[in-house]
């Protein structure tokens, strides 16, 4: 094994041990639920209503969906029926954050206090 290769392997091992991650993984970790709500409000609420309750242009209700995050991610990424693809509009990390946010939406309105 060459000395250069050995040094590169050692450097990679050190970075991995220190918790080094790719920029994409760091961005995904940084997208909070609140930021995801804002992404939803600016990109999805037109058709799916505030909090995914189906309003606006009549997109389906998303709150309480039985679909898993990966299915939601794929739909947002590729589009479906009248819904456009967001692959050229939003980063993969933002689309994943949207899928997590949609799964967090409660099926029913919270009780009034």
NORZI-V674443 format. One line per field, one symbol per residue. phi: phi as a letter, one per 40 degrees, with the letter a starting at -180 (. if undefined). A space follows every 50 residues. Layout:
BEGIN
phi: ???
END
This chain:
BEGIN
phi: .cccccccccccccccccgcbcccccccccccccccccccccbbcdbbgc ggcgagcgcccbcgdcccdcccdcccccgafccccbccbbcdcccccccc cdcccccbccccb
END
